[in-house]
Amino acid sequence: MKTYFGSGMYIEPDKEPRTGQHHKRIIRARSIPDTQSGYWLDLECGHRAMAFGDLHHLGGVALCTQCRDREEGEA
């Protein structure tokens, strides 16, 4: 389930296994200013994702909702 925040931004939980075609390798993670556990993730596809919590749980990959939504829009 997506939670919309406005300006085209929303959060969506990502569940295991993280092996789908839209799960992309995390190239770089940077802290989001003024958050305790927020990170901007640069993905191998060139898109950016946001994550909160312990990054070790991601196992080096994250769901790229932009790639997924683009493909679903074309279907």
N, C-alpha and C positions, 0 to 999 in steps of 0.2 A: 504494500500500500504506500502510495506517494503522499508526502506532506508538502504542500506548496507554500513557499515563502515570498512569492512575488518576484518581479523582475526576471522571470524565467528560471528561478532557482527553486529546487525542492530537494528533500531528502527521501531516501528509500533504503530500507534495510537490505543487506546483502547476506544471503545464507549459503552455507556450504552444501555441496562441494563447489568450489570456485574454479570450475574447469570448463565453463561454457565458452562459446565462441566470442562473447562480448566481454569476457574477463581478460584484461590486459595487464601486462607487467608494469609495475610501478618503477618509473625511471628516477624520480626524485620526490622527496617529501619535505615540505617546509611548514613550520608552525604558523598557524593563523594568529595574528596579533590579538591580544586581549582575550584569548581563550586559554583554558587550562589543558585541554587535550584535543584541540582541533588542528587538522593538517590539510594543506593543499597538496594534492598528489598529481604530479605530471605523469601521464600514462604514455605507453609506447605508441599509441595511435595518434598522439598529438593533442588529445583533449585533456582537460583538467577535471579532477574529482575532489570531493571534500570528504574527509573521514574524521571521526571522533573516537577517542579511546586508544587502546593499546594497538599499535600498528603491527605487532608481532602476530596478532590473530588473523591478519589479512594474508599472511604467507607470501607476500611479495606481489600479489595481484589484486585488482579491484575491478568491479563492474563498471563498464563505460556505458552509462545510460544514453549518452548522445549517439554512440554507434548503434546501440540497440534500437532506440526510437527512430533513427533515420531509416534503418532497415525495415522496421515495422511499418513506417509510413509509405515505403515503396512497395510493400506487399499488397 
